[in-house]
Amino acid sequence: MADFGLYAYQEEVVERALRGENIIIWLPTGGGKTRAAVYVAKKHLETTKNAKVVVLVNKVHLVDQHYTKEFQPNLGHDYTLVAVSGETEQKDFFGKVVQDSDVVICTAQILYNALINVEESKHVELSDITLLIIDECHHTNKESVYNKVMGCYVEKKLKGERPLPQILGLTASPGTGGAKILEKAVEHVLQICANLDSAIVATKNYVPELKQKVPRPTKTFDIVDKRPEDPFGDHLKWMMQLIHEYMNIPSDFRLRECGTQEYEADVVVLEQRGVKEDNRLLAQCALHLREYNDALLINDTLRMMDAYCSLEEFYSTKSNTAIDGTDIFLLGIFEENQVELRKLAGDSRYENPKMLKLESTLLNQFGPGVKSRGILFCKTRKSTHCLEDWVRTNRALQEAGIKAAILTGAGNGISYMTQNEQKDTIRNFRRGTLNLLISTSVAEEGLDIPECNLVVRYGLLTNEIAQQQASGRARARNSQYSVVAQKGGREVRRELINEYLEELTGEAIAKVQDMRPEAFYKKITQLQTEAVICRKIAESLKIEKRSRHTSASIQLLCRNCLRPVASGSDIKLVDNVHFVNVNPDFKRHYKVGGQVVLDRTFEDWEPGRRVSCNYSNCNKEWGFEMKYKKVALLPNLAIKSFALETPDGRTTVKKWKDVTFTVEQFSFEEYCQDNFPDMFD
C-alpha cells in the first residue's frame, strides 16, 4: 500500500473492506477516514468489473470538500468523478450522471430522490452501484435520509435481491444513543451496524501510532463563580411574574424555573394550548414570556446588553401590531420598564463573570506576534453574533491580534450564512487572515478546518458525539480544549457525563468487534427484520393520519390573530416540496412585504415577496410568494404560522408532514386553465 501512503492503523481498518466486506471504519477526527475511503475506492475501481462508486455526505458543503481535497486529486487522473448537490444542475438528470461516471459524490437526499423517482433520466437502482461510501455514518438512524437509503438496501437484502453495493461507513463517533450502561450501548452500536448492514472496525494493533498521529488536546475546566448580584436578571423575572399574574395560568399547569430550557419548553406548550382553546390571551402571553426567558438565557451566557437588545428587537417589531388589550398590556410592560432595563444592562458592576473568564481563556492562547488558531463553540446563531461584536469591541482581545468571524449553518433565513460565505470564512481561516471562528455546532462535524491550538465550548449542553467532534478540532500539538462554565453548573456535569459516554462507546465497539461472526450476523439480521416491520407499520400509520380528515373540512387560521383565512382544499403541493395556496381569493387575506433573496437559483421557480396577515394590526408573517414557471404567482406558506381548525378541534403542527389531511399535487395545467381561460379557448 506504499504507493498511497497509508499509516499502519489505516491499513488495518481497511483490510476487510478490501476483501469486499461491508465495514464501518471508526477513527477519531483527524485520523484520516476519508483518505482510507479513497484508498478502498481506488482498489475497488481497479479490481471490480463495471465498478461504480457513490460517496454520500449529509451536508452540501462536504460534496465539494471531499471532491476537491481527497477524491479528485487521488482518482481524477484515471477515472471520471462528478460532484452533485442540490446547487448543481446535474441533480436534474442524476440517473444519467451515475451511468456516465466512475465516482459520484453527492448528498444523501439526491441519491434517495433518485431511488424513488420513476423518470428514467433521474432514476437510479441500488444495483447500479458497486460501492457505497457513507460519510459521518453514525447519522444512519431513525428518520434520517441515510437510513431511508439504507432502508431500501436492507429490504432488498432480506428479499434476496442481488446485486447490492458493498457498504463502507465512516465515523469518528457512533455514540451510545443516550445509553448509560454498557449493555444498552452495545445494543445501540449493533443497531447502527444493522442499519448499515456492516461490521464495525477500529484499530487494535496500532493504537500507539494512532495516538501519536491524532494527539488529544489538554482539557481544562475554566470555572467561574456565580455572579453575586444580578439586578438586570431579577428585574426581568419580576416583569415575567406580572405577566404570569395577568394571564391566569391554568390550575393544572406548572411552569418550571424562569431562565431555563425547561421553562422554554413549558411556555411553548402553553402557547399551543392557548391557540387550541381559542384563548389568545394565554397564547400571546406565552409567546412574550418565551422572549423574556430567551433574554434570561442570554444574560446567563453573554453580556447584559445583548439580552436587553434581544428584547428591544422583539418589541420594535410589535410596536404597531396591537390587536386587542393583551397586546397593549404586554407592550406597555416593556415600554414602562425599558429605561430601567437599559440602565441596569449598562451597569458594568454586574456584568457576566463568564465573559471575563472567556476573555482570559482566549488571551492565554492569543497575543501580539503569536500564531494561534481557535474555535469558540456556542449554542445559537444569535450568540455567535453577540460574541463576534464583543471580540470586535474588546480592547484587550483586539490588542492580542484576534481576528474573529462567524461560522454558522447554511440556509435561506436572514441569520443563516450562504454556502459561499461559509467557504470564504474557512478559506480566510486557513490562510490566517482570520484566527478565531465563532461557531455553532456546524463546525463540529465534517468541515475541513485547519488544526487549532484552542477549542472553547461556551454555554453548551450537548451529547458525547458533539463533544468528541468539537474536541477533535484541537489537533495542533499542545493544543487546549477549554470548557468555560459556572461552578456546579449543568455544562460541567454534562461534560463529565460525556467523557464517561465516550469511554463507554469505545467499550461497546470493542464488545461488538469481539462477537463471533455467526452470532453478530444473526443479531444484525434480526434487527433488520424488526426495522422493516416497524417501518411498514409507521408508514401505514402515517397514511392513516393523513387521511383522518378531508382537506375541505380543515380551516387554516392565522396563528397570531386566530382569524380563518383559508381552507385545507386550497393547499396544493408543488414538486413534492412547496405547499402553496391556489385560491385566488386568498389574496385579500395577505399583504406583501420585502423581496426574498436566496443564495441559489432553481429550475422552475424564483422567490417573490414576503406575505403576512392583512387583518387589523396582525402582520404575522406567513411565507412568501413564489413565481412558478414564470407564470403562476403562488403564496408558499409555512404551516407553523397557522392553526388548524379540524372536525376534532383546533390543533397546531410544526411541519406540513404532520397535518391530518391529504394535500393533492399541484397541476400547472389546471392552474393555467382556471386563471388564464382565454388561452385555452
N, C-alpha and C positions, 0 to 999 in steps of 0.2 A: 504493500500500500504506500510505499515511499513516494511514488510519483505525485501523490496528492497531499502528503504531509499531514496525516492524522496523528494525534497523540495516541499512546498505547491504550488509554482508557476509552478513547473514541473507537478504536479498532475493536475493543472488547464489546462495546454496546451495539455495534452494527453487525457483529458476526452472524447472528441468527437471521437478521433481515437479509443479509447477502445470500442466505440459503433459501430465501423465498418465503420465510415465515412472517406472519402478522406480528408486529412488535411495537410497543410503546417505549421510546427512549426517554429515560428520566435522568436529566443532568441539570445542575444549577444554572441560573442566569450567568452568561459569560463562559459556560462550559463548552460552547461550540456545537450545539444541537443541529443548527441549520447546516453547518459545514459537514457534519456526519450524514445528514439527509441528502445533501448534494452528492456525496460520495456514493451512497446507496443508489441514487437516481442514475448516476453515471454508469455504475456496474450493471444496473438493470437494463439501461438502454443498449449497452454493449452486448448483453447476453440473451436478451428476450426478443423473440420474433414479433414484429409489428408492435413494438413497445410504445406505450402511451402513458406519460406521467402527468398527473394533475396534482398541483400543490394548492391546498386550501388554507386560507387565512381568515381570521374573524374580524379584521379591521381593514378599511380601504387602504390606509397609508402603507400597510405591510405588503400589499401587492407589489408596488413599485420598489419598496425596500429590498424584498427578497430577490426580485428580478435583477436589480442593479448591482446589489452588493455581492450576492453569492452565486445565483444560478447562471446568469448571463456570462460573467467572467470565466466560469469554470466549464460551462457546457456550450456556450454560444458559438464556438469555432466549428463544432461538428453537428450541432442539432438546431432545429427551429424552435425558438422559445417565444411565447406570447404572454403578455401580462394583461389581464382583463378585470376591470372593476366596473361599478355602476356608472363611472365617469367616462368610460371608453366606449367607442361606437361598436366595437366587436361584440359587445354583450347582445346586440340585436340579431346577430347570426352566429350564436355561440356554438351550435352544433357543427357548423362548417369550420369554425376556428379549431375545434377539437380534432376534427377529421384531418385538417391540413398541418397540424403542429405535432412536434415530438413532446414538448413540455408546455403545459398551460398553468400559469399561476393566477389564481382568481379568489374572490371572496366566496365563502361557502354558499351564500344566498344565490349567487349566479349559477352555481352547479345545481343547487336544489331546484331553482326555477326551470332549468333545462331538463332535469329528470322528470318533472311533472308536466312539461309543455308538450303539446301534441304536434305543433307545427314542425315540419321536417327540418327547416333551416335552424331551428332553435333547440331541437330535442337532442338529448344525449342519453345513452344507455350506460349503466354501470359496466356492462360487458365491453364497452368501447375502451375502457381504461384498464391498464395493466398494473399500474402502481399509483395508489392514492396516498399522498403525504398530508397529514393534518397537523398544522402548527397550533401551539397552545391547546393541545387536545384535551386538557382537563375540563374544557367547556363542553365536552360531549356528554351532556346530561339533560334531563328534563325536557323542556320545550325548545332548547337551543337549536339553531339551524344545523349545526354539526350533527346533532342527534337525529334530526329529520333525515339528513343524508344517510347516516349510518342505519337509521330505521329501515330505509329502502333496502340497504345491503343485507341486514340481518333477516328480513322477511324472505328475500331471495335465497339466502343461505339455508334457512330452515326448510324451504320448499325443495331444496336440492337443485336449484337453478344455477348453472355454471356457464361460462366462466365468470369469476368475480375478481376485482382487482386485489392485489396484495396491499395491505394497510401498513403504513408507517406513521405512528403518532409521536409527537414531540411535546414534552412538558418539563417545566422546572419545578412544578408544584401541584401534584394531584390533590393535595389537601386531605382532610379527613371527613369532609361532608358534614361538618358540625359534630361529629362523634368525639367523645371524650375518653372512651375506653378502647383498648386495642382490638377487641373482637369486632366492634362496630366499625372501626377504622378499616379493618381488613375487608369487611363487607363493602364499604364504600369503594375501596380500590378495586375489588373484584367486579363491582358494578360498572366502573369506568372501563375495565378490561372487557367486560361483556358487551358494553355499548360499542366498543371499537373492535370487537372480535379479535383481540390481541393479547399476547403475554406482555408483561412489563419487565424491562431490563435496566438495571443500574450497574455501575462498575463495582466489582467485588475485589478484583486483583490489583487495581491501580488507584486505590483511594488516595495514597500519599501524593501521587503525581497530580491528581485532580485538585487536591487541596492547595498544592503549590501553584497550579495554573489559575485557580479561582480562589484567591485568598479572601477570607471573611474579614469584614471591617471590624474595628474596635467599637463595641457598643457602649454608649453612655446614656444614663438617665439623667437629664438635666432638670432637676426637680425644683419647683417654686412653691413657696408658702402661699396659702390662700390670702387674698388681699384683705387687710384688716377691716377696711371700711369700703362700702360700695354704695354711696348715696344715689348715684345715677340708676343703678340696677334696682335699688329699693323703691325709687320713685316710679319706675316702670311697673313694678309689681303692685304698687298702690293703685296706679291707673287701671291695671288689669282687674283688680279687686272691685273697682267701681263698675266696670263692665259686667263682671260676674253678678253683681247685685242687680243691675239693670235688666239683664237678660233672663233672669228667673230660670236657672239651670234645673232641668227635670230632676225630681227627687230620687229617681232610680239611677242617676248618673253621677259618678265621682270623677272629678278632674284630679290628675296627679300633680306633682310639684311643678310650679312655673319654671321656665328656663331649662327644661329637659326635653329629650326626644320623645319621652312617654307623653308629656303634656301635648306636644305637637300632634301625636297620633290621636289623642283624645279629642282635640278641637276639630280635627279632620272628620272624625266620626260625628261630632255634634253638628258640623255644617251640613253633612249629608242628611242627618236626621231632620234638621230644620227644613231642608228642601223637600224631603219626603212628606213631612207633616204640614206643608204649606205654612210654616212658621218662619217668615222672612226675618223677624227679629232675631231668632236663635241662629239662623244661618249666617246673617251678616255679622253679628257679634263674634261668632266663632271664627269667621274669616279674618276679622281685625285682630282678635286675640292671637291668631297664628303669626301675624306680623310682629306683634309685641314680643311673642315668645322667640321669634327669629332674632329680634333685636337683643334680647337677653343672651341668646346663644352667641351672637357676635360679640357682645360686651364681655363674655367669658373668655373669648379667644383672641379678639382683636382690640382695636382702640375704642374708647367710649364714643368718639366722634364718628367712627364707622357705623356703630349701632344707631346713633342718632340720625345720620344721613340716610340709612336704610329705611327708617320710619318716615322721615321727611319726604323721601322719594315716593313712598307708597301714598302718603296723604296728598302730595301735589297732584296725583292723578285722580284723586277723589273730590277735589275742591268743587267741581261743577257737576257732581253726579248724585246729588241728594234726591232720592225718590220719595222717601217718607220720613217720619220722625226718628226712626232708628238711625238713618244716615246722618241726620242733623245732630243727634246726640253723640254719635261716635266721632264725627268730625269736630264737634265742639270740645270734647275732652282733649283731643290732641292740641287744638289751637289754643285752649286755655293754659295748657302746660308746656307749650312749645318753647317759650323763652326760658323757663326754669330748666327744662331738659337740656337746652343748648348750653346754658351756663354751667350746669353740672358736668356735661360732657367735655367742656373745655378746661376743667379744673385738674391740673397735672398732679395734684397731691394724691388723687385717687386712681391714677392710670393703672392699667392692667400690668401686674408684675411679670406675666408670661412674656410680654413684649420685650421687657428688659433682658430677660433670660435668653430669649431668641436672639437679641442683638449681640449678647456676649458670646453665644454659641457660634454665630457667624463670624464675629471678629477673631475668634480663636483660629479660624482657618483662612481668613482673608486679610490682606494687608497690602500697603503700597509695595509694588515690585514682587509680590508673592503670586506664583502661578497656581491658582486653585480653581476647581470647578465644583459646583454644588447643585443639588436639587432640594427644594423646600416643598414637601408634600403637605397640602391642606385639603379640607373637606369639600368646599363648594367653589363654583366659579366666582361667586361674589367675594369669597375670602381671597382668591388669587388677586383680584383687582385691588382690594384694600391693602394687601401685603406689598404689592408692587408699588403702590402710592407711598406706603410707609418707607420702603427701601429708598425710593427716589428722593423723599423729603428728609431722610435721616442723615444728619451731617457726618456722624462717625462712620456710617456704612459707606457713604459716598467717598469719604477720605480714604477708606480701606480699598477703594477701587472696585466696589461691587457694581456690576452692570447686569441688572435683572430684567427678565422678560417673562411674560405669562405663557404657559402651555396648557391648553385645555382641549377637551374633545372637539372634533369637527362636527358641525351641524348647521342647521339653517336659521337658528334664532340669533337675535342681536348679540347675546352674550357668548355665542359659540365662535370658535375660530373657523376659518376656511381651511381646506386642505393645504392651499398654497402658503397661508400664514404659518401653519404648523411646520411645513418643510423649511420655510425661511428661518424660523426661530431655531430649529435644530441645526440648520446649516451654520448659522451665526454662533451657536453654542460650540459647535465642533471647531470652528475657526478661532474661537477665543474672543470674538467681538462681544459676546455675552459670556458671563461666567456663573450666573445663577439663574436656574429655571424655577419659577414658582408655579407649581403644577397640581392639578387634580390627579386622580388615580390613572389618567390616560398615560402618564409617563412610567407607570409601574411595569407595564407588560408590553413586550414586543418591540417597542420603538428602539431604533438604532441610535442610542445616545452614548457619547464617549464616556470613558471611565471617569468617575467622580471621586473627589477627595472627601466630600461630605454629602451625606443624605440626612435631612432632618424631617422627622414626622411631627406634624404640629396640629394638635386638636383633632386627632383621628381615632376612630374606633372601627377597625376593620378585621377581617378574618386572617388566618395564617397564610393564605395564598398571597393576598395583597402585601402582607408584611415581608414575606420571602422575596417577592418580586422587587419591592422597594429597596430592601437591603442589598439585593443583587446589583443595584445601580452603583453602589460604592465599591468600585473594582480597582481603583488605583492602589498602589502599595501604601500601607499605613493609613488607609482611609478610615473615616469615622462615620458611624451611624448613630444619630442622636434622637432621643425621644424627649421633646420638651413638654412637660406636663405638670399639673398641680399635684402637690404632695397628697398621697392617699386617693388620688382621683381615679376615674374609671379607665383613662387611657393607659395608665401604668399597669393596672390589673389585666387589661385586655392584652397588652404587650407580653406580659409574663405568661398568660394562658397560651398565646400564640407560639411562644418559644416551646412550650410543652407539646403543643399540637404539631409543630414542625418535627420534633423528635418522634412523635407518635406516627406521623406519616412515614418516616424512614423505617420504623419498626414494622409497620403494616406492609410496606412494599417488600421488605426482606422476607416476611412470612409468606406472602403470595409467591415470591420468587422461589421459595423453598418447597412449594407444594409439588407433589408428584404430578407429572404431566397429565396422566389419565384423570386424576381427581380434579385438577384445575379445569380441564376442558369439559368435564361432566358438569361442573358447577356453572361454568360460563354458559353452556347450552341451556341449563335450567333457567338461569337468569334471563337469557334472551327470549325463551319461550314465554315466560311470565310477562316480559316487557311488551311483546307483540300483543298478547291478550289484553293487557292494560291499555295499550294504545287504541285498540279497536273499541273497547268499552268507552274510553274517553271521547273518541270520535263520534260514536253514536249518541252519547250524552250531549255533545256539542250541537249535533244536528237537531236533536230533540229540543234543546234550549232555543235554538234559532227559529224553530217553528212553533214556539209556545203561543205566540200572538201573530195575528195578521198585521201587515205593515199599516193597513188603513185604520187599525184600532189603536195605533200609537200616536200620541201628540208630543211634539218637541216643545219644551218651554225654555225660555232664556233662563240660565242658571242664576242670574242676578235679580231680575225683576219678576221672574216666575210667570211671565206672560206667554200664552200659547202662540207659537209663531210658524209652525209647520206640521205637516202630517208625515208619519213614517213612510207613506207611499210616495211622497215627493222625493225621497232619497234614492239615488242610484249609485252604482259602483263603477268607476271608470278605471279600466286597465288593472283591475284587482287591487288598486292602491287607494284611489281618491273617492271619498264619499261626498257627493255633490247634491245640491237641491235643484231639480229641473223644472220646478213650478215657477212660471213667470211672475205669478202674484207674490212670490216670496220677496221680490224687490222692495215692496213697500214696508217691509219689516226691518230692513237694514239700511245703514248709510255706509259710504265708502270713505276710507282714510288714505294714508300714505301708500306709495308703491312698495310692494315686497320685492326685495333684491336677493337673489340666490347666487351662490358661487358657481353654479354649473347650469348648463342648458339641457333641455330634454327634447326628445324626438318629436313628440306630438303636442306638447303644451308649453305655455310660459306663464309665470305668475303675474297677477294683476294687482289690484289694490286691496288693502285690508278691509274686512267688513265687520261692522259692530251693530249692536242693537239700537234701533231708531226710536225706541219708546221713551217718552219723557226725558229724564236725565240719566238713563241707564248706561249707555255707551259700552256695555260688555262686549269685548272682542270675541268674535265667533270663528274667524278663519280668514280666508282671502279668496278673491275671485281668481279663477284660472281660465286662460284663453285656450280652448281645446281645438286643435286642428285649424287654428287661425279664424274660426267661425263662432264656436259656442263660447259664451261667457258664463261660466258656471261657478256659483259660490261653493267653495271647498270648505267643509265645516269640521271643526274639532268637537267631538261628542262630549268632551269634558266641559264644554261651555254651555251644555244644555242639561235639563232634567227631562225624564221621560214619563209621560202620563200613560200608564198601561191599564188594561182591564183589571189587573191585580193590585193597582195602586201606583203611587209615584215612586220612581227609583232614579238612581244616578249610576253611570258607568264611566270608567276611565278611558276605555278603548272601544272602538266600533265592534271589535270581535266579540264583545261581551253583551251586545244588545240581544233582546229576546224575540226578534223578528228577522225574517229573511230580506236582505236587500238585493234587489234584482240588478243585473248587469245593465249598464248604460248602453242604449242603442243610438249611435250617432245618426243613423239614417232616420229613425223615428223622430229624434230631436229636430232634425232639419225639416222633416215633413210638417211637424207641429208648429215650428217657429217661422219657417220660410215657405208657406204653402204655394206661393206663386211659382217657385222654382220647379214644382212637380206637376203643374197643370199640363 
